[in-house]
Amino acid sequence: MHTLFQDIRYGFRSLCHNPGFALVVVCILALGIGTNTAAFSLIHTVLIRPLPYKDPEQLVALFGKFRIPPEERGPLRLTPETPGVRGSFFNALRHQTGVFQHVARILEQDMNLTRIGQPERIRVASVSTSFFPLLGVRPALGRTFVSGDDRRGNHHIVITSYGFWRRRFGGDPTALGRAITLDREPYTVVGVMPQDFQFPLGTEMWTPLVLDTEPVGERFSLKVIARLQPGISKEQAQASLDVLLGQIQAQRPLQDRYEVGLRLLHDELVENSRLSLIVLLGAVTLVLLISCANVANLLLVRAAAREREIAIRATLGASRARVLRQLLTESVLLALLGGVLGLLVAVWSVNLLLAMLPGDVSSQIVGLRQAGLHLEVLGFATMISMLTGIVFGLAPAFVSSRWNLNELLKTGTGNPAGRSVVRNLLVVTELALALSLLIGAGLITKSLYRLQAVPLGFNPDNVITMELSLEDAPLSNSVQLAAAVRDLVQQIESVPGVESVGVGLFAPFTSIEMGSDVMIKGQSTPIYVDFETISPSYPQAMGIPLLRGRCFTWADRETTEPVVILNERAARQWFPGENPIGQQVRSVDSTDPLAHTVVGVVGDIRKAGFENEVKPRILQPWMQHPESQLFLAIRTTAQPALLGEAVQKRILAMNPDQSVFNVQTMEQRLRESVMPRRLIWFVLGTFSILSWVMAMVGTYGVMAYAVARQTREIGIRMALGAQPSTVIGLVLKRGLKLIGFGVIAGLIAASFMTRVLTHFLFQVSATDGVAFAGGALLLSTVALLACYIPARRASRVDPLVALRYE
């Protein structure tokens, strides 16, 4: 222990004698350690840390799966895997007490909050009374739901989130018992949940789920979570579900193509963010390895300058093990100093990432906002600092400790060949890792370019969008609802700067769609088609071209002939070589059996996002199919963001209780739709540039050191008549060898590493030749420039000075 303290004191004195060297090394390490600490903070918070509930390993989420091809699913439009189970199965599941302690259903919905300050659209979860006991959470104030609260007439009570309580009630404890209004129905606040509780993610209120609630029979699946009995494994629970489902299938043949599975609740919540965090971890790990290689090269250069010191210590009796330990101690000291500075880098990096994420995105990632320098993160930072110090210090220390004592005493050069091999190997490693990151960033960049080149079918410029619900308006029938929508459009159109106003049901680039089975002339079986309900000016507001026929008018009412407009894909697919105007489309839905006459054809738009193919789509007039949920697209003659507040004021002037939400420009919606790719692009781009710069510095350092060591040789060559171009060629030849090996190794590594990015690529292969060739060419060009600078300097060496060198 005494010798260890001696090594530490001597290491500090040695570093203080070379403050410039120590500062450079600490800064390089701080970048590598800091970014890794930041990544671990996010990964620990999201992927590793258990859910903040009682015995979280017993919590599972159930999901339904259909063994039905998409074209056979009919009007329900159910996906192969849904986040819950159907009502009939849930009712049977509640009695499986031998497998589950508790089972709870969750119905998430957006509701209008009024009669309490500014109207607001909030996320409300209607849950079974077993929901809170299942999770094992208690309220911060008041109570949770009890038996009987789920009976109709008793269910108008609400529990708020801690954030909502602070925001709308100012943290007032007397908020319990206060009355609020949700969708024109009175509710009483009976509890406030703790600050760290938010499940489902984004929820601000919880209400009891009434026992007889089953939206449209079996048409929808509600989310279901359960707590396993102690000692029951996930596999045993799955076997029990299979048996139960078999019993139901025997009684209900329609269920024979339906399966139910389960997964751990934690896995369910982090599924969408897992891959992005893995990519982040891979990128920062490569940066740390490059940092280690760079610092190792610097230590090798420094060790060469300390050879006489090492020779003296060896002469005085220091063993190789003693010298090795001293050099490793200095490396670990540098790493720990880098780790301390890296904590600041980690805090800054986490804050930057959270600031970049939109609020609605970050709120959907479990625990993300709680990321920070927790005790586990500090432990990781300490561990990785010490490990980094050993990794980057081991090779230089080992090479430097293998001296030839006679050579050290005669020439001061103990093991030049070993150091040269190690330095070259480290440069090749740096170049290979940097190229891997560079190629990954190139793939994502090309994907974003391809996304931006995809034709949208509409013009997003100068369009402000917002959503609202007329459920709070005193409207008794569809005629009044249609009239209210028309009046709303006219009021907004009167706002200065508004060019046109369109009303739709759902915003573009959302996963929500509605449709029905229809019969087309010449076909014997119905086909499923997506429907969109729009106002007459919707195509104009969205910039959708009218190709044939006419648009809807306000005269297309419920009492007039049913009409529709087709998109170009539907017209071309259903009526090839014919004029679609005047053709008829008949709905199979029994609630709307009338034939609809086609009156127009509009251009195709990418309603479901960039990646999804354009499908046949039917547009129907709002006045014939009025809805209370509205998506507004407002085309302006000025900057759209400036008119958002004026439009909201006009809406509130019509109805003070009307909530307006999701106010965004269309361009903002488009940017958010590619946000995951943009974040990966930002991460890979930032780290690839950082690693690129460090690799170039490492390459330059090795070549500059090599030239400095060969100054005498270069002087002799030039004294014997060698031309400057010859000297430059000799230096570049050595550099080209390193670059070549680095590029080959990097291409091989990238061919494996980039496969992780497949999920984020769009119309680009993970082994895209352009990205690989471009990355290799860019890295080689700049690396060659890093070699040329010391080569140029070598060609200007004065032979007389060089002959007196050393």
N, C-alpha and C positions, 0 to 999 in steps of 0.2 A: 504493500500500500504506500509505503514511503517513497519508493522509486516511481510509483504512478504519479504522486503529487509532484515529484521532481520533473517528470516528463511534461506534466501539464504546465508547470511554471516556465520551463524552458521553451515549450511550444508557444506560450503567450509572448515571451520575450522575442522569440524568432519572428513571430508574425508582426510584432510592433516595429521590428527593424525593417520590415518590408510592407508598410501600410498600403501602398498602391496595389501590390500583388494581392494582399489579403482582401482589400475592398472589391477588386474585380471578381475574385473567386466567390466571395460571400454574395455578391449581387447575382451572379450566375446561378448559384445554388438556391438563392431565395426564390428565383423564378420557378425553378423545377420543383422545389419542395412546397412552395406556396400554392402553385396550381394543383399539385397532387393533394394537398391538404384540403383545398376548396372542393375538389371533386369528391374526396372521401366524405367531407361534411354533408354534401348532397346525397351521396349514395347511402351513407349511414342513416340519415334522417328518413329517406324514402324507402330504401330497399331492406335495410338491416334491422333498424330499430323496431321492436314489436309494437303493434297497435296499442294505444293507451287505454286498453280495456281489460277487464278481469279475464285471466287465463286466455289470452288471444289465440293460442294454438288450438283451442277448441271451437273457434268461430269459423263457419263455412258459409259460402254463398252458393245457391242452387241456380242452375240455368237449364233451359229447355233446348232441345235440338230436334230438328225435323229432318227425317230421311225422305224429303220430298224435293224433286227438282224444282228450280225456281219457276219454270213455266207452268207447273201444276199447282202452285200454291193458291191460285184463285184470288178473290177480292181481299183476303186477309193480308196479303203482301207480307207474310211473316218471313223473317230471315232464317238461315239455317241454324243460327244459335241466338237465342234471346236471353236477356239478363234475368229472367225469372221463370216461374212455372205457371201453368194454367190453373184456374180456380178449382176445377174438380179434383186435380191432383193435390192441391194445397189442403183442401178440406180433409182428404184422406191422410195426408202427411201429419196433420196436427195430432193424430191419435197414435203416432209411432213414438210413444214415450220411452220405449226401451232403447232407442237410438239417440233421440234428441231430448235435451232438457227443455229447450224453448225453441219455438219457430215463430218468425214474425214476417209480415208482409209490409212492403213499402210502396206507396204510390207518390211519385214526385210530380209536382205541377207548379206552374207559375200562377200567382193570384194577385189581384189588385188590392193594395192596402190603402184605405181611405179613412177619413174622419180623424186623422192624427197627423197634423202637419201636412207637408207636401205629399201628394199621392205618389205611390211607388209600386213598382212591379217586383215582387219578391218570390224567392223559391221556397215552397212549402212542401213538407213531406207528411203525408197522412200515413200513420204507422199503427200496427197492432199494439194493444196494451202491453204485450209481452216484450216490446222492442227495447225499452230501457233496462228491465231486469235481465234480458238476454245479454246485453252489452256490459252489464254490471256497473252502470254509471248512475250517479245521484245528482240531483240539481244543485246549483249554487244557491238558489232561492226557491222557496215554494215546494211544489211536489211534481211528480211525474204522473202518468196515467194509471188509473186503477181499474179493476173490474167494474164494468157497467158504464165506463166512459165511452165505450164503443157502440152503445145502443143509440139508435136514432132519437134525437131529442136531447140527449145528454152530451153530444159530441162537439158542441160549440165552445170548446175551450182550446187554449193554445199555450204552448211552451216556446219561449223565444231563445235564440242564441245569445251568448254573452255580448257579442259585437253589436247585435241589433238593440239589445237592452241599453248598452252604453250610448249608441248613436241616436236612438229615437226617444229614450226615456232619461238620458243623462245619468244613468246608473242609479236612479232613484229606487230605493227598496219598496216604496209605496206603489210601484208599478203593478205589483200583484193585485189582481182584482180590477185592473183598468179594462175598459171596453175598447175594442178595435173593430174594424170592419174589413172583412175579406170577401171580395166578390159580392158586395152588397148584403152579406150575412154577418150578424153580430157575433163576436167571439170574446171570451174573457181570458185574460192572461192569468195562468195559474202557476207558472214556474219559469225559471231562468237557468239554462244549462251552464256548466263551467266554461272558462275561457278557452280551454284546449279541446273542447268537444265540438266536432263538426262532422256529422255523418247523417245522411249521405253528404258528400262534399258539396259545398256551396249552399247548403240549407240554412235558412234563417229562422224558420218556424216549424213546429211539429204540431199536428192535430191528430186526434184519434181516427183511425180508419174504421168506418162503420162496418159491422159484421156482414150486412147484406150488400156491401159494395162489390160489384163485379161488373166493370164497365162493359156494356154490350155483350153480356154473357161471356163466351169464351174468346171474344175477339182480341183481347189484350192480355199480356202476361205481366203481372206485377213482380217487382223484385222480392226475392225471398232470401232471408238469412236465417241461420240456425246455430245453436250451440250443442255440440256433441256431448253425450253423457261421458263422465270420466271413464277412461279405459277403452273407449270405442275409437277405433282408428278410422281414417277417412275411407279406407278400402272396405271396412265392414259396413260403414254407413252407405257406401255406394251399392254394395250387395243388397242391403235392405231396400234401397230405393228401387232397384231392378225388380225385386220380388213384388213390391207394392204396385209398380207400374204394370207388371204382368197380370196382376189381379184385376186392375182397372181395364186393361186391354181386352180381357176376356168378356167383360160386360159391355164395353164400348168399342166396337170395331174401328171407329174413326181415329182412335188413339194408337192404332197399331204402327203408325209411322212416326211416333213421337217418343223421344228419349229424354231422360232427366239425368244430369250429371252434377257434380259438386266440386268445388275447389276451395282451398283455404281463402278466407276473406282477405287476408293481407295480399295474397297473390292476385286476387281479383282487382284490388284497388290500385296496385302498382303495375299492372300488365302493360298499360299504354306508355308508361315512362321508362320501363326497364331498359329497352334497347338504346334509347337516347343517352341514358346515364352510362351504359356500357361503352358506347362510342366515346363519350367524354373521358371516361377512365382510361381507355386505350390511348387517346390522344395525349393526355397529360403524362402517362407513363413513358411514352416515347420521348416527350420533352425532357423528362427527368433523366432518362438514359443518355440523351444527347448532352445534357448538362454535365453528367458524370464523366462522359468521354472527354468533353472540353476541359473540365477541371483536371482530369488525369493527365492530359497533355501539358497543361500549365505546370503541374507538379513535376512532370518529367523534365521540363525545361529548367525549373527552379532547382531540381536535384542535380542537374549538370553543373549549375553554378556553385553547388555546395559540395562538390566532390573532394576538394582539398580539406574541407571541414570533416567530412566523413573519413578521409584518410588519416587525419590526425587522431580522431576518436578511435579508429581501428588500431592505430599504432599504440595508443595508450591502453589498449586491452579491451575495448568494447567489442562484444560478440555481434554476429550478424542478427541474432534474435533481439538483442538490445537495441540495435539501430533500427530494425524493422518496427519494433514497438514504439520507438520515439517518433518515427515518421507517421505511423498510423495514428498516434495520439494527436499529432498536429492536424491530420486530415479530419479526424472526428471533431476537433475544436472548430475547424473551419465550417464543417457541416452543421454543428450546433448553432454557430453564429448565423449561418444561412437559414437555419430553421426558425430562429427568433425573428429575423426579418421576413421570412416566408409567411409567418402568421399574419403580418400586416397585408402581405400580398393576398393571402387566402380570404381575409375579411373583405378586402376591396373586390376581389373576384366574385365572391358570393353576392355581395350587394349589387355589383354590376349586372350579374345574370338575372337576379330578381327584378331589378329595375327594367330590364329589357322585356321581360315576360308581361303580357297583358294580364290584368287582374283576374279576368275570368279563366285564363289558362292556368295561372299558378294556383288558383283556388281549387282546381280539379286534380292537382297532384298532391297526394296525401303527405301531410307534414312538411311540405316544401318551405313554407314561410317560417318554420321553426329551425331551419338550418342555421348553424352558427358554430362557434368554438366551444362545443360541449367537452366534458371531461374525456370522453372517448376520442374525440377529434384531437385534443391536446396530446393524448397518449399516442395516437397515430403519428402526429407530427414529430414527437420525440423519437419514436421508433424509426421512422423513415429517415430522420436526420442522421441518427447513428448508423443505420444501415447504409445510407448514401456515403457517409464518410469512410466506411470500410470498403465499399465497392470502388469508389474512385481513387481511394488511397492505396489499395492493396497492390495493384499492378506497379505503380511508380515505386512504392516502398520495396516491393520484392525485387524489382530490377536494380534499384539503387543499392540494395543490401548485398547483392551478388557481385562484389568488387574483386578486382585483381589488385592485390595490395602493392605489388611491385610497379604495376602500371600507374596506379594512383599516385605513388610517391615520385615516379619519374616524370609523367606527363600530365597528371591531374585528370586523366580520363580512365575510368575504371571499367566500364562495360558499355561502350558506345553502340556496339552492334545490337545488344538487347534492347536498349532504349529506342533505337531507330525502328526496329521491328514493331515494338509496342505502339510507338507513336503512329506509324503508318496504319496499323490495325485499328487504332482508335479513330483515325480520320475516315477510313473506309466505313466503319460502323456509323459514325455521325452522318456521312453522306447517305448511306442506305436508309437510315431511320428518317432523315429529313425528306428524302424522296418519297417514302411511303406516305407521309403526311401530305406532301405536296400533291401527290396523285389523288389522294382522297379528297382534298379540297377542290381539285380540278374536276373530279366527277360530280361533286355537288354543285359546283359553279355551272357546269354544262347542263345539269338537270334543271337548275333555276332558269337558265337561258331558254331551254326547251319549254318550260312552263309558261314563260312570258310570251313565247311565240305562238302558243295555242290560241286560236281564235275563240273569243268569248261569245260572240254572237250579239253582244250589246256593247254600248258605249258607257264606260264607268266614269268618264270625266264630268265634273261639275254636277254630281248627283249626291245628295244627302239622303240618308235612309233612316228610318225609325220604325219602331213597332209599338202598337197599342192594342188594347182590348176594349170593346164597347160593352162589356158585360155589366159595368156599373151604370150604364145609361138606362133610363126608364123606358125600355123598348119592349112592347108586348108581343109583337109579331114580326114576320120577315119583311112586310111592307114598310113598317116604321124603321127597321134596321137598314134597309136599302136606301130609304130617304135620308137617314142620318149619315150614311156614308157619302151620299151625293152632296149633302150640305157641307160635310167636313172638307171634301175635295174643293168645293167652291170657295170656302173660307180660306183655305191654304193658298189657293191660286191667287187670291187677292193680296197676299203679302208681297210687297215690293221686292223684285229680284227673282221671284218664282216664275219659271217658264211653263212648266207643266207638272201635274201630280198624277202618279199612278198608284193604284191599290192592288196588292196581290195578297195571297194567303201566307206564303212562306218566302223568306229571303233566299236569294241565290246562294249556293255553296253551303246549304244546310242539309243534314241527312234526313230531314222530315219530308215525306212525300205522301200524297193521297192519290188513290186511283180506283179503278173499277174494271170489271170485265165488260167488253163491248163486242158487238157483232159488226163485221165489216162485209160489204157486198162481195160476194164471190167466195166467202170463207164459210165452212160448215161448223167450225168450233169457235167459241169466244176466245179473245185474247185479252191479257191484262195490259192496261194503259194507264200511265200517270196523267192526272188531271191537274190543271192550274186554274184557279178562279181569279179573274182580273177585271179591273175597271176599263172603260173605253180608252182612256188616255195612257194606260200602262205601257203599251209598246212605244209610244212617243217619249214618255218619261225615261224609259230604260234604253232608248236608242235601238230598238229592235226593228229591223226593216220589214215593211209590209210588201210581200212579193206578189200576191194576187188577191183579188176581191176587196173586201172592206174590213175595217175594224168594227168593234162593237160600238153601240151608241147607248145613251141613257134611255132610249126608247125600247131597248131589248129588255122587256120586263117579264115577270112571271106569267102575265096574261097573254103574252105574244108568242109567236112560234119559237120553239127551242132552237138555238143556234150555237155553233161552235166554230172555233178557228183551229186549224191544224198547224203544227210546225212543218218545216220543209221535209224532214225525214219521214214523218207520217204520210204526207201527201205523196211522196215519191214511192214509198213502200206499199201503201194500200191501193193507190190508184195509178199504177205505172202506165204512162202513155195516155192518160185521160185527164180531163179537166176536173180537179177535185171540187170546184165551186158548184154547189147544188147537190152534191152527193150527200148521203145520209149515213149517220153512225148511230146505231141503236144500243142503248145501255142494257145490259143483262140484269142489272140491279133492280129488284122488284119494286123498290121505292121510287124509281124513276124510269119507267119502261118506255117512255116516249122516244121517238126517233128525233135526232138532232141534225139539222141541216148545216152543212159546211158553207160558211159565207166568206172565208178568207184563209190565206196561208201566210205565215210569218217565218222569218229566218230561224234557224236552229240556234239555241243558246245552251251553254253548259250549265244547266241548272244544278246538277249534283256535284260539281267540282271539276277541276282540271283533268283528273285521272280517269273519270268515268266517261264512257262513250255516250254520245248523244243518242237518245232513244225517242221513239215516236211519242208525241205529247199532244194532248187535247186541251185547248184553252176554252173556258166557258165564261159567259158574262156574269159579272158580280150581281147585277140587278135580278138575274134569274136564280142565282144560287148565293144569296147573301150569307155572310159569316160575321161573327163578332170579333174574330182575331184578324188584325190588319197589319200588313207590311206596307209601308209607304216609301215610294221612290220619288224624290222631288228633284227635278232638273232645274238648275238655277242659271242665271246669267252672270253671277258673280262667284266668288269663292264659296263653295257650299258650306264649309264649316262655320262661316260667319252668319248664315241664315238659320242654323239649327235652333238657336235660342228664340229668335223671332217667331218661328213656326210653333215651337212649344208654347209660347205665350198666347198665340192665337188659339191653339187647341184648348188651353186651360181657360181662356175667356169664354169658350163655348160651354165647358163643363169643368168646374173647379176640382171635381173629384177624379178627373181622367188622368191616369198615369201614362207617361210616355217613357219608353225604355229603349236600350240598344241604339242610341243615336250615334251614327257613324257615317262617314262618307263611304261611298262604294269602294273607293280605292283602299280605305282602311280594312274593309271586309275582305278584299282580295289579298291584302298583305297578311292578314291573320290566317287565311286559309292555307298559306304556305309557311306559316310560322315555324313548325317543326323543322322543315328543311332549312329555313333561314338561320335558325339557331345552330343546327349542325354545321351549316356553311360558315357561320361566324366563328364557332369553336375551332373547326379544322383550319379555317383560313388564318385565324390569329396564331394558332400554335404552329402551323406550317411555316408562316413567315418568321416566327420566333426561332424555330428549329433551323430554318434555312440560314438565318443570320448567324446563329451559333456555329453551324457547320462551316460556313464560309470563314468565320473567324478562326475556327480550328484548322482549316486547310491553310489559311494564310499563315497562321502561327507555325505550323510544321514546316512549310516551305521557307519561311523567313529564317527559322532556326537552322534548317539544313543549309541554306545559303551562307549564314553566318559561320557555321562550322567549316564550310568549304572555302572560306575567303582566301586562305593561303593557296589552296589548289587552283582556284579561279585566277588568282594573281599570276601563278606560274604559267597557266595556259595562255593568258593574255600577253605575258612577257615573251612567250615563244611564238606569238603571232596570231593567236585565236581572235576572231572577229566578235564584236558584241552580239551579232545575230546567232553565232554558234553557241555562245554562253547562254543566251535566252532559250535556244532550242534545247540545250541539255537540261536546264531547269524545268522547262515545260514538259519535256518528255517524262521526267520523274513524276510531275504533277498529274499528267494524263493517265499514268498507270494507276495512281490512287483513285482518280475520278472514274476511270473505267471499271475498276473492281467495285467501287461504291455504287455506281449506277446499276451494274449487273445484280449485285446483292439486293439493292433497293427494289428493282423490278420484280425479282423473285419474291421478296417479302410482301410487296404491295399486292401481288396476284392472289395472295392468301388473305391479307388483312382487309382488303376492300370488299370482300364478300359480306362483311358485317354491315356494309352500307346499302345493301341491295334494297332494303325496305324504304330508304330515303331517295332512291334514284327514280327518275322519270324518263322513260324512253332512252336510257343510257345503260349499257352493260357494265357490270362490275370490273370487267377487264377491257374497257373501252380503249382502243388503240390510240386515239387522238389524245386522251388524257395521259396515258402512259408515255407516249412519245413526247408530248408537250412538256410534261413534268421533267423527263430525263434531259431534254434539250435545255430547258430553262436552268436546271440545276447545274448541268455541265458548263453552260456558258458563264454563269456567275462564278462557279468554282475555278474555271480556267482563268478568269480575270483575277481571282484571289491568288492564283499561282503566278500570273504575269507580273504583278506588282513587285514581288521580291526578285523575280527573274530580271526585270528591267533594272532594278537597283544593282544586281550582281554584274550586269553588263557595263556599268559605269564605275566599277572598282578601279582605282589607280593601282597599277601593278607594283609600284614601289611601296605604297602603303600596305598592300596586301602581303608582300614578302616580309615586311616587318611585323605582320599581324601575329599576335600571341608570342 
